[in-house]
Amino acid sequence: MKSSIRNRLLVMLLVFIIVPYFISVLVIYFHTKEKVEQHEYRISEVQLQKGSEELGQYFQDMVNLPYILYLNPGLFRIFERGFDKEIYSNQLEVDKWFQAFYLMRREIHQVRFFMVKDGDSFTVYDAKVSARKKQPDLSESPPIRQLIKSGSNFLIQPPHLIRNYNGSAVMPMSDRTLVMTIHHKIKNILSNEFLGVVTMDIDLSRLATISNRFLKEGELVILTDEHGVVVYSTNQTLIGETWKKGSGLSLKSGRSGDITMSKPLPGQFGDWHLIKVTSSGNLYRDVRQTAYISAFFGVGVVILGLIMIHFISNKITRPIKLLSRKVRKIEGGHTNIWFDDTGRDEIGHLERHIKDMMERINLYIDREYRLELENKTNQYRAIQSQINPHFLHNALQSIGAVALRSQTPQIYHLVTSLSKMMRYTIRMDNWASIRSEVDYVKAYLDLQKERFRVELRHSISIEDSIMDMPVPVMILQPLVENFFKHCFEEGHYGSHLGIRGWLEEGDVKLVVENDGPGLSLEELNELRRKLNAVGHDAASPNNRIGLKNIHDRLILNYGSRGGLEVDSNPGGGFTVLITIPTQSKEDDNHESSYCG
């Protein structure tokens, strides 16, 4: 028996807990992994599109930058006629022009101006212009020759260490900046004559700023030119290498399972590509951690299950087996059986009372019956000790009858009004008819008349067609109470209270208005803000909590179609408009009961 129960518990633990748990962990892992990958594709698609557009615009601006030289007639004549033959030029003025061009972009590290005429060359570094140098054979250098033969006006060289073009002492030997070189062809627009070249060495800071803008941990960003050469990469060891097209992975950085996406730059840089490689290790790290944690807890469940099986087998199964043997001995006629009556658990209880089982059962039933009877008696006494609202209502009716016999009908009228109000407020339903709300307001007005001892100017005009309309309970009385707080308690005894109601385009409209003191525009706007605020505003005065409560209940029951609106005239008067749709979202969830 012991072995059988243990094996069954082990099978149940395996079938109903362990196996479903680990299956759910695997399903959640693969499902989450797929969702993460899809999400990363969508994010990367948007980021690559924005990055490629921004990089394309940046390169377009850089290659178009030398066109500004055409707007400087003096500098352009130097390219046309040569520095020595241009009679209007002087070295200081030319230096200012060169320096102004150098300072146009922060990332420009060095600029060289080469004039084919006379072979003059000037270099600007650190905003300092080097001395003029004769380099007539510069047009035969490979990049310049390639630019001249091509139909394009510019040529971009891949990143390399900066070089001192004119051998000037302006550039220190320690400058090892990695720059990208842009050669721009200067020519006569009319004759298309080749006049010279403007060479710009730009550092990669701006490329890094644009590329790193959408970079996350474990991601690699690469920019390649039309030849597949890496122009920029967040991994600087890849700069200058050739990106292997087709595989989508670099020889040095690629790993199986990484997500690689590519997007071409717009415009004339369509052969340039912005590539983003997301590491699978970092991408699925959180998913794997979640799976590991779930598996860890799963192992804990297994261990706890084994402990539970061992505990049940040794602490429960063994005593049951011994007790079963004793019962079988009794069935065999052995009455002199030793029972361990020192046990404090259920087994010990059974052993102590096995001989007189029926007597104990009867005694237990009798004791439980008396205990239940005693509980009922105590409950009845507790109920009797509580204040019974219906008793108070009947007592008020008795007081009213005495008042009539004493020929004091005014007291009877007031007691009756108070009784109606008490009976209305202790109702358990949260809904009432408009007729019940009006009756409650009338009873409240009767008491207020007696309180202030003045003639109360008021009018109630509500269409009969909406009198039986169910509405949330207590939506009119707080508004009437505000009338007394802000008019009568402040000495405005001549104020008029008006209550109107009608049906308009499928909505019930209820208006409570008075001609007492109004609110200023600032006070009215502040009240409207607090009414529409989410939750309770701690700064709200107590006399506005009723308005907020009514408005919130209308919104909860009717949605945006219902609600409460306030309006006031600084010269006098305050109006509250309640809008209640005839069809509410609570119609199917409750049955309205009306108070008469």
URNORCOR-V609518 format. One record per backbone hydrogen bond with DSSP energy under -0.5 kcal/mol. CO is the residue of the C=O (numbers start at 1). NH is the residue of the N-H. Records with the same first field share a line. If there is no record, write none. Layout:
CO->NH ; NH
This chain:
1->5
2->6
3->7
4->8
5->9
6->10
7->11
8->12
9->13
10->14
11->15
12->16
13->17 ; 18
14->19
17->21
18->22
19->23
20->24
21->25
22->26
23->27
24->28
25->29
26->30
27->31
28->32
29->33
30->34
31->35
32->36
33->37
34->38
35->39
36->40
37->41
38->42
39->43
40->44
41->45
42->46
43->47
44->48
45->49
46->50
47->51
48->52
49->53
50->54
51->55
52->56
53->57
54->58
55->59
56->60
57->61
58->62
59->63
60->64
61->65
62->65
64->67
65->68
66->69
67->70
68->71
69->72
71->73
72->76
73->77
74->78
75->79
76->80
77->81
78->82
82->86
85->87
86->89
90->94
91->95
92->96
93->97
94->98
95->99
96->100
97->101
98->102
99->103
101->104
102->105
105->108
107->109 ; 203
109->126
110->201
111->124
112->114 ; 199
113->115 ; 122
114->116 ; 197
115->119 ; 120
116->119
117->120
119->135
120->115
121->133
122->113
123->125 ; 130
124->111
125->128
128->125
133->121 ; 135
135->138
136->139
137->140
138->141
141->145
142->146
143->147
144->148
145->149
146->150
153->185
155->157 ; 183
157->181
160->179
163->165
168->171
170->172
172->175
174->176
177->162 ; 179
178->204
179->160
180->202
181->157 ; 183
182->184 ; 200
183->155
184->198
185->187
186->195 ; 196
187->189
188->192
193->188
195->116 ; 117
196->186
197->114 ; 199
198->184 ; 200
199->112
200->182 ; 202
201->109 ; 110
202->180
204->208
205->209
206->210
207->211
208->212
209->213
210->213
211->214
212->215
216->219
218->279
220->277
221->234
222->275
223->231 ; 232
224->273
225->228
228->243
229->225 ; 231
230->240
232->223
234->236
235->238
236->239
238->241
241->230 ; 243
243->245
244->248
250->254
255->258
258->260
259->278
261->276
263->274
266->269
267->270
269->265 ; 272
272->265
273->224 ; 275
274->263
275->222
276->261 ; 278
277->220 ; 279
278->259
279->283
280->284
282->285
284->288
285->289
286->290
287->291
288->292
289->293
290->294
291->295
292->296
293->297
294->298
295->299
296->300
297->301
298->302
299->303
300->304
301->305
302->306
303->307
304->308
305->309
306->310
307->311
308->312
309->313
310->314
311->315 ; 316
312->316 ; 317
313->318
316->320
317->321
318->322
319->323
320->324
321->325
322->326
323->327
324->328
325->329
326->330
327->331
328->332
329->334
330->333
333->335
335->337
339->341
340->343
345->349
346->350
347->351
348->352
349->353
350->354
354->357
356->360
357->361
358->362
359->363
360->364
361->365
362->366
363->367
364->368
365->369
366->370
367->371
368->372
369->373
370->374
371->375
372->376
373->377
374->378
375->379
376->380
377->381
378->382
379->383
380->384
381->385
382->386
383->386
387->389
388->392
389->393
390->394
391->395
392->396
393->397
394->398
395->399
396->400
397->401
398->402
399->403
400->404
401->405
402->406
403->408
404->407
408->411 ; 412
409->413
410->414
411->415
412->416
413->417
414->418
415->419
416->420
417->421
418->422
419->423
420->424
421->425
422->426
424->427
430->473
432->471
433->437
434->438
435->439
436->440
437->441
438->442
439->443
440->444
441->445
442->446
443->447
444->448
445->449
446->450
447->451
448->452
449->453 ; 454
454->456
455->457
456->458
457->497
459->499
461->501
463->466
464->467
466->469
467->435
469->434
471->432
476->479 ; 480
477->481
478->482
479->483
480->484
481->485
482->486
483->487 ; 488
484->489
487->492
488->491
491->493
492->495
495->457
496->515
497->459
498->513
499->461
500->511
501->463
502->509
504->507
506->582
507->504
508->510 ; 580
509->502
510->578
511->500
512->576
513->498
514->574
516->573
520->524
521->525
522->526
523->527
524->528
525->529
526->530
527->531
528->532
529->533
536->538
537->540
541->544
542->545 ; 546
544->548
545->549
546->550
547->551
548->552
549->553
550->554
551->555
552->556
553->557
554->558
555->559
557->585
558->561
559->562
563->579
565->577
567->575
569->572
573->569
574->514
575->567
576->512 ; 578
577->565
578->510
579->563
580->508
582->584
584->587
586->589 ; 590
